[in-house]
Amino acid sequence: MRNIFKIKNNDITMTKGDSGCFVIKLKNRDGTEFIPEEGDEVVFSVKEKKYKSEPVVLCKTGTEIIFEGKDTENLGSGSYFYDVFIKCGNGERQTVIEGKYILKRAVHTFE
C-alpha cells in the first residue's frame, strides 16, 4: 500500500474514503531510534476538537498506521486534531506528536 497522505509540519491531509498507510518513526532524546518495549503501545488518535474530554473519532495502534476507506468515509470533511502517544507498559503515557488532521471531501463516490 502506498502513502497517499500529505504530511507537512506534522499536519496530515488526506481525502475522505481513501486507503493508505504511513510509518511512525520516533527518536529518543539522544537521537537514537525509539523501539517500543514489551508492553508499550503506540497510539494514533483523532478528535474533532483538541480537548481531553472530546471523544476519539478515529484510533489506530502500532507504528505502521494503515487506513482503509471505511475508516474515514463516514467522517465529515474538515479539520480535526490528532496526536501520537505511547502507552508505556509501566503505566506512563507520553504524547510525542500533535498536529492537524485535515480530511478533504472526495469528488468521487465509492460503490
VMD Tcl script that builds the backbone (N, CA, C; Angstrom):
set m [mol new atoms 333]
animate dup $m
set s [atomselect $m all]
$s set {name element resname resid chain x y z} {
  {N N MET 1 A 0.853 -1.173 0.000}
  {CA C MET 1 A 0.000 0.000 0.000}
  {C C MET 1 A 0.896 1.232 0.000}
  {N N ARG 2 A 0.573 2.196 -0.800}
  {CA C ARG 2 A 1.427 3.376 -0.876}
  {C C ARG 2 A 0.893 4.512 -0.022}
  {N N ASN 3 A 1.744 5.475 0.200}
  {CA C ASN 3 A 1.412 6.627 1.016}
  {C C ASN 3 A 0.597 7.614 0.189}
  {N N ILE 4 A -0.631 7.880 0.596}
  {CA C ILE 4 A -1.499 8.813 -0.134}
  {C C ILE 4 A -1.750 10.074 0.684}
  {N N PHE 5 A -0.951 10.263 1.702}
  {CA C PHE 5 A -1.128 11.391 2.604}
  {C C PHE 5 A -0.165 12.506 2.252}
  {N N LYS 6 A -0.565 13.700 2.585}
  {CA C LYS 6 A 0.351 14.830 2.538}
  {C C LYS 6 A 0.651 15.161 3.994}
  {N N ILE 7 A 1.911 15.090 4.371}
  {CA C ILE 7 A 2.304 15.412 5.740}
  {C C ILE 7 A 3.297 16.563 5.680}
  {N N LYS 8 A 2.925 17.689 6.312}
  {CA C LYS 8 A 3.780 18.867 6.310}
  {C C LYS 8 A 3.682 19.524 7.678}
  {N N ASN 9 A 4.825 19.740 8.315}
  {CA C ASN 9 A 4.870 20.348 9.655}
  {C C ASN 9 A 3.954 19.618 10.636}
  {N N ASN 10 A 3.960 18.307 10.566}
  {CA C ASN 10 A 3.146 17.419 11.417}
  {C C ASN 10 A 1.649 17.487 11.131}
  {N N ASP 11 A 1.217 18.234 10.130}
  {CA C ASP 11 A -0.188 18.247 9.736}
  {C C ASP 11 A -0.400 17.214 8.633}
  {N N ILE 12 A -1.459 16.413 8.761}
  {CA C ILE 12 A -1.747 15.330 7.821}
  {C C ILE 12 A -2.984 15.703 7.023}
  {N N THR 13 A -2.898 15.598 5.696}
  {CA C THR 13 A -4.037 15.846 4.819}
  {C C THR 13 A -4.294 14.597 3.988}
  {N N MET 14 A -5.556 14.168 3.948}
  {CA C MET 14 A -5.927 13.038 3.095}
  {C C MET 14 A -7.352 13.244 2.601}
  {N N THR 15 A -7.744 12.465 1.618}
  {CA C THR 15 A -9.085 12.542 1.061}
  {C C THR 15 A -9.979 11.510 1.733}
  {N N LYS 16 A -11.139 11.940 2.105}
  {CA C LYS 16 A -12.128 11.098 2.770}
  {C C LYS 16 A -12.385 9.826 1.962}
  {N N GLY 17 A -12.335 8.657 2.618}
  {CA C GLY 17 A -12.620 7.383 1.970}
  {C C GLY 17 A -11.438 6.716 1.301}
  {N N ASP 18 A -10.280 7.380 1.261}
  {CA C ASP 18 A -9.101 6.769 0.629}
  {C C ASP 18 A -8.426 5.766 1.560}
  {N N SER 19 A -7.645 4.878 0.968}
  {CA C SER 19 A -6.837 3.919 1.715}
  {C C SER 19 A -5.387 4.358 1.648}
  {N N GLY 20 A -4.585 3.891 2.573}
  {CA C GLY 20 A -3.164 4.214 2.554}
  {C C GLY 20 A -2.523 3.902 3.884}
  {N N CYS 21 A -1.244 4.186 3.974}
  {CA C CYS 21 A -0.548 3.931 5.226}
  {C C CYS 21 A 0.652 4.861 5.367}
  {N N PHE 22 A 1.111 5.001 6.592}
  {CA C PHE 22 A 2.368 5.675 6.857}
  {C C PHE 22 A 2.979 5.053 8.097}
  {N N VAL 23 A 4.276 5.234 8.233}
  {CA C VAL 23 A 5.020 4.650 9.344}
  {C C VAL 23 A 5.439 5.763 10.293}
  {N N ILE 24 A 5.207 5.546 11.571}
  {CA C ILE 24 A 5.621 6.494 12.593}
  {C C ILE 24 A 7.006 6.092 13.068}
  {N N LYS 25 A 7.968 6.989 12.874}
  {CA C LYS 25 A 9.333 6.739 13.339}
  {C C LYS 25 A 9.638 7.748 14.433}
  {N N LEU 26 A 9.941 7.243 15.608}
  {CA C LEU 26 A 10.188 8.105 16.763}
  {C C LEU 26 A 11.638 8.003 17.192}
  {N N LYS 27 A 12.141 9.083 17.775}
  {CA C LYS 27 A 13.516 9.107 18.271}
  {C C LYS 27 A 13.519 9.429 19.754}
  {N N ASN 28 A 14.468 8.845 20.446}
  {CA C ASN 28 A 14.702 9.183 21.840}
  {C C ASN 28 A 15.361 10.552 21.911}
  {N N ARG 29 A 15.445 11.122 23.088}
  {CA C ARG 29 A 16.061 12.452 23.236}
  {C C ARG 29 A 17.515 12.481 22.790}
  {N N ASP 30 A 18.199 11.343 22.863}
  {CA C ASP 30 A 19.605 11.297 22.452}
  {C C ASP 30 A 19.770 11.083 20.947}
  {N N GLY 31 A 18.649 11.039 20.199}
  {CA C GLY 31 A 18.700 10.898 18.754}
  {C C GLY 31 A 18.636 9.471 18.249}
  {N N THR 32 A 18.689 8.500 19.140}
  {CA C THR 32 A 18.596 7.102 18.716}
  {C C THR 32 A 17.140 6.759 18.430}
  {N N GLU 33 A 16.945 5.722 17.630}
  {CA C GLU 33 A 15.593 5.291 17.282}
  {C C GLU 33 A 14.869 4.751 18.508}
  {N N PHE 34 A 13.619 5.176 18.687}
  {CA C PHE 34 A 12.798 4.648 19.767}
  {C C PHE 34 A 12.245 3.305 19.341}
  {N N ILE 35 A 12.490 2.298 20.134}
  {CA C ILE 35 A 11.955 0.961 19.874}
  {C C ILE 35 A 11.050 0.614 21.050}
  {N N PRO 36 A 9.746 0.419 20.785}
  {CA C PRO 36 A 8.838 0.097 21.886}
  {C C PRO 36 A 9.271 -1.184 22.605}
  {N N GLU 37 A 9.168 -1.135 23.919}
  {CA C GLU 37 A 9.480 -2.315 24.722}
  {C C GLU 37 A 8.219 -3.148 24.873}
  {N N GLU 38 A 8.379 -4.371 25.341}
  {CA C GLU 38 A 7.226 -5.223 25.557}
  {C C GLU 38 A 6.268 -4.528 26.527}
  {N N GLY 39 A 5.004 -4.479 26.161}
  {CA C GLY 39 A 4.004 -3.804 26.973}
  {C C GLY 39 A 3.736 -2.375 26.541}
  {N N ASP 40 A 4.620 -1.775 25.712}
  {CA C ASP 40 A 4.402 -0.423 25.196}
  {C C ASP 40 A 3.452 -0.491 23.997}
  {N N GLU 41 A 2.663 0.562 23.811}
  {CA C GLU 41 A 1.764 0.632 22.668}
  {C C GLU 41 A 1.804 2.053 22.110}
  {N N VAL 42 A 2.012 2.174 20.802}
  {CA C VAL 42 A 1.982 3.472 20.124}
  {C C VAL 42 A 0.557 3.671 19.604}
  {N N VAL 43 A -0.046 4.826 19.946}
  {CA C VAL 43 A -1.447 5.084 19.613}
  {C C VAL 43 A -1.564 6.381 18.809}
  {N N PHE 44 A -2.270 6.315 17.680}
  {CA C PHE 44 A -2.604 7.465 16.834}
  {C C PHE 44 A -4.095 7.701 17.035}
  {N N SER 45 A -4.474 8.895 17.540}
  {CA C SER 45 A -5.894 9.158 17.764}
  {C C SER 45 A -6.288 10.512 17.185}
  {N N VAL 46 A -7.531 10.581 16.708}
  {CA C VAL 46 A -8.062 11.785 16.070}
  {C C VAL 46 A -9.326 12.216 16.812}
  {N N LYS 47 A -9.421 13.531 17.060}
  {CA C LYS 47 A -10.595 14.124 17.703}
  {C C LYS 47 A -11.051 15.335 16.897}
  {N N GLU 48 A -12.321 15.695 17.060}
  {CA C GLU 48 A -12.830 16.885 16.385}
  {C C GLU 48 A -12.263 18.160 16.989}
  {N N LYS 49 A -12.089 18.172 18.307}
  {CA C LYS 49 A -11.542 19.339 18.996}
  {C C LYS 49 A -10.400 18.882 19.884}
  {N N LYS 50 A -9.517 19.804 20.182}
  {CA C LYS 50 A -8.293 19.480 20.911}
  {C C LYS 50 A -8.506 19.574 22.422}
  {N N TYR 51 A -9.475 18.826 22.909}
  {CA C TYR 51 A -9.752 18.819 24.340}
  {C C TYR 51 A -9.757 17.389 24.837}
  {N N LYS 52 A -9.280 17.216 26.027}
  {CA C LYS 52 A -9.186 15.883 26.622}
  {C C LYS 52 A -10.548 15.191 26.674}
  {N N SER 53 A -11.609 15.942 26.930}
  {CA C SER 53 A -12.935 15.355 27.103}
  {C C SER 53 A -13.627 14.989 25.791}
  {N N GLU 54 A -13.100 15.434 24.662}
  {CA C GLU 54 A -13.708 15.131 23.368}
  {C C GLU 54 A -13.581 13.648 23.043}
  {N N PRO 55 A -14.598 13.061 22.405}
  {CA C PRO 55 A -14.483 11.654 22.019}
  {C C PRO 55 A -13.515 11.464 20.847}
  {N N VAL 56 A -12.856 10.339 20.840}
  {CA C VAL 56 A -11.962 9.974 19.743}
  {C C VAL 56 A -12.824 9.492 18.582}
  {N N VAL 57 A -12.592 10.041 17.366}
  {CA C VAL 57 A -13.378 9.637 16.203}
  {C C VAL 57 A -12.643 8.618 15.333}
  {N N LEU 58 A -11.334 8.486 15.558}
  {CA C LEU 58 A -10.526 7.532 14.799}
  {C C LEU 58 A -9.310 7.170 15.642}
  {N N CYS 59 A -9.020 5.880 15.745}
  {CA C CYS 59 A -7.889 5.445 16.559}
  {C C CYS 59 A -7.207 4.258 15.884}
  {N N LYS 60 A -5.884 4.304 15.823}
  {CA C LYS 60 A -5.074 3.222 15.268}
  {C C LYS 60 A -3.911 2.975 16.213}
  {N N THR 61 A -3.449 1.740 16.278}
  {CA C THR 61 A -2.312 1.432 17.139}
  {C C THR 61 A -1.177 0.833 16.324}
  {N N GLY 62 A 0.039 0.980 16.847}
  {CA C GLY 62 A 1.230 0.462 16.186}
  {C C GLY 62 A 2.008 1.581 15.528}
  {N N THR 63 A 3.155 1.240 14.979}
  {CA C THR 63 A 3.972 2.242 14.294}
  {C C THR 63 A 3.667 2.304 12.804}
  {N N GLU 64 A 2.971 1.311 12.271}
  {CA C GLU 64 A 2.512 1.357 10.890}
  {C C GLU 64 A 1.012 1.626 10.927}
  {N N ILE 65 A 0.622 2.817 10.497}
  {CA C ILE 65 A -0.778 3.231 10.546}
  {C C ILE 65 A -1.396 2.953 9.180}
  {N N ILE 66 A -2.338 2.016 9.163}
  {CA C ILE 66 A -2.977 1.590 7.912}
  {C C ILE 66 A -4.424 2.066 7.911}
  {N N PHE 67 A -4.789 2.785 6.859}
  {CA C PHE 67 A -6.153 3.266 6.691}
  {C C PHE 67 A -6.849 2.467 5.601}
  {N N GLU 68 A -8.070 2.064 5.893}
  {CA C GLU 68 A -8.966 1.504 4.882}
  {C C GLU 68 A -9.997 2.582 4.591}
  {N N GLY 69 A -10.602 2.541 3.424}
  {CA C GLY 69 A -11.580 3.557 3.053}
  {C C GLY 69 A -12.681 3.733 4.084}
  {N N LYS 70 A -13.114 2.630 4.682}
  {CA C LYS 70 A -14.216 2.697 5.654}
  {C C LYS 70 A -13.847 3.479 6.915}
  {N N ASP 71 A -12.544 3.660 7.172}
  {CA C ASP 71 A -12.120 4.384 8.372}
  {C C ASP 71 A -12.565 5.843 8.365}
  {N N THR 72 A -12.634 6.457 7.188}
  {CA C THR 72 A -12.946 7.896 7.119}
  {C C THR 72 A -14.190 8.228 6.299}
  {N N GLU 73 A -14.784 7.248 5.628}
  {CA C GLU 73 A -15.884 7.589 4.727}
  {C C GLU 73 A -17.112 8.140 5.451}
  {N N ASN 74 A -17.264 7.865 6.734}
  {CA C ASN 74 A -18.413 8.388 7.473}
  {C C ASN 74 A -18.082 9.612 8.313}
  {N N LEU 75 A -16.848 10.071 8.252}
  {CA C LEU 75 A -16.464 11.302 8.950}
  {C C LEU 75 A -16.746 12.492 8.043}
  {N N GLY 76 A -17.080 13.613 8.632}
  {CA C GLY 76 A -17.279 14.826 7.848}
  {C C GLY 76 A -15.944 15.385 7.380}
  {N N SER 77 A -15.938 16.002 6.232}
  {CA C SER 77 A -14.705 16.641 5.776}
  {C C SER 77 A -14.447 17.865 6.634}
  {N N GLY 78 A -13.164 18.227 6.769}
  {CA C GLY 78 A -12.799 19.386 7.576}
  {C C GLY 78 A -11.562 19.120 8.401}
  {N N SER 79 A -11.298 19.998 9.363}
  {CA C SER 79 A -10.103 19.903 10.198}
  {C C SER 79 A -10.407 19.209 11.523}
  {N N TYR 80 A -9.529 18.312 11.879}
  {CA C TYR 80 A -9.562 17.594 13.141}
  {C C TYR 80 A -8.197 17.797 13.803}
  {N N PHE 81 A -8.005 17.208 14.953}
  {CA C PHE 81 A -6.718 17.227 15.631}
  {C C PHE 81 A -6.304 15.794 15.923}
  {N N TYR 82 A -5.008 15.521 15.840}
  {CA C TYR 82 A -4.527 14.182 16.152}
  {C C TYR 82 A -3.346 14.278 17.106}
  {N N ASP 83 A -3.088 13.162 17.749}
  {CA C ASP 83 A -1.846 13.024 18.497}
  {C C ASP 83 A -1.364 11.593 18.386}
  {N N VAL 84 A -0.104 11.437 18.655}
  {CA C VAL 84 A 0.516 10.120 18.759}
  {C C VAL 84 A 1.082 10.056 20.157}
  {N N PHE 85 A 0.708 9.029 20.878}
  {CA C PHE 85 A 1.243 8.884 22.224}
  {C C PHE 85 A 1.645 7.442 22.474}
  {N N ILE 86 A 2.499 7.295 23.452}
  {CA C ILE 86 A 2.978 5.972 23.832}
  {C C ILE 86 A 2.352 5.630 25.173}
  {N N LYS 87 A 1.615 4.524 25.198}
  {CA C LYS 87 A 1.135 3.975 26.454}
  {C C LYS 87 A 2.199 2.976 26.898}
  {N N CYS 88 A 2.969 3.357 27.893}
  {CA C CYS 88 A 4.088 2.528 28.352}
  {C C CYS 88 A 3.576 1.374 29.207}
  {N N GLY 89 A 4.297 0.278 29.134}
  {CA C GLY 89 A 3.950 -0.899 29.908}
  {C C GLY 89 A 3.927 -0.645 31.401}
  {N N ASN 90 A 4.663 0.368 31.856}
  {CA C ASN 90 A 4.716 0.678 33.294}
  {C C ASN 90 A 3.602 1.632 33.725}
  {N N GLY 91 A 2.674 1.965 32.798}
  {CA C GLY 91 A 1.547 2.821 33.135}
  {C C GLY 91 A 1.707 4.274 32.737}
  {N N GLU 92 A 2.917 4.705 32.383}
  {CA C GLU 92 A 3.118 6.086 31.959}
  {C C GLU 92 A 2.536 6.298 30.567}
  {N N ARG 93 A 2.246 7.560 30.269}
  {CA C ARG 93 A 1.767 7.941 28.937}
  {C C ARG 93 A 2.572 9.148 28.496}
  {N N GLN 94 A 3.070 9.107 27.258}
  {CA C GLN 94 A 3.875 10.211 26.739}
  {C C GLN 94 A 3.369 10.597 25.352}
  {N N THR 95 A 2.901 11.838 25.231}
  {CA C THR 95 A 2.488 12.346 23.924}
  {C C THR 95 A 3.741 12.777 23.179}
  {N N VAL 96 A 3.914 12.298 21.946}
  {CA C VAL 96 A 5.150 12.563 21.208}
  {C C VAL 96 A 4.939 13.371 19.931}
  {N N ILE 97 A 3.725 13.387 19.388}
  {CA C ILE 97 A 3.434 14.165 18.175}
  {C C ILE 97 A 2.007 14.698 18.288}
  {N N GLU 98 A 1.805 15.940 17.841}
  {CA C GLU 98 A 0.469 16.522 17.743}
  {C C GLU 98 A 0.385 17.288 16.429}
  {N N GLY 99 A -0.809 17.398 15.887}
  {CA C GLY 99 A -0.978 18.180 14.673}
  {C C GLY 99 A -2.419 18.201 14.216}
  {N N LYS 100 A -2.636 18.841 13.087}
  {CA C LYS 100 A -3.964 18.872 12.476}
  {C C LYS 100 A -4.116 17.653 11.565}
  {N N TYR 101 A -5.323 17.151 11.509}
  {CA C TYR 101 A -5.685 16.052 10.611}
  {C C TYR 101 A -6.780 16.609 9.716}
  {N N ILE 102 A -6.458 16.844 8.459}
  {CA C ILE 102 A -7.369 17.514 7.536}
  {C C ILE 102 A -7.928 16.478 6.575}
  {N N LEU 103 A -9.236 16.357 6.578}
  {CA C LEU 103 A -9.914 15.375 5.744}
  {C C LEU 103 A -10.654 16.121 4.630}
  {N N LYS 104 A -10.170 15.933 3.397}
  {CA C LYS 104 A -10.771 16.616 2.245}
  {C C LYS 104 A -11.949 15.818 1.713}
  {N N ARG 105 A -12.912 16.534 1.193}
  {CA C ARG 105 A -14.067 15.897 0.562}
  {C C ARG 105 A -13.627 15.243 -0.754}
  {N N ALA 106 A -14.106 14.050 -1.020}
  {CA C ALA 106 A -13.795 13.361 -2.273}
  {C C ALA 106 A -14.742 13.834 -3.362}
  {N N VAL 107 A -14.227 13.930 -4.581}
  {CA C VAL 107 A -15.064 14.287 -5.718}
  {C C VAL 107 A -15.899 13.084 -6.126}
  {N N HIS 108 A -15.301 11.910 -6.040}
  {CA C HIS 108 A -15.951 10.669 -6.456}
  {C C HIS 108 A -16.722 10.037 -5.296}
  {N N THR 109 A -17.519 9.040 -5.609}
  {CA C THR 109 A -18.209 8.250 -4.582}
  {C C THR 109 A -17.741 6.814 -4.701}
  {N N PHE 110 A -17.835 6.100 -3.607}
  {CA C PHE 110 A -17.392 4.713 -3.595}
  {C C PHE 110 A -18.613 3.789 -3.631}
  {N N GLU 111 A -18.556 2.797 -4.451}
  {CA C GLU 111 A -19.649 1.813 -4.558}
  {C C GLU 111 A -19.159 0.490 -4.044}
}
mol reanalyze $m
mol bondsrecalc $m
mol representation Tube
mol addrep $m
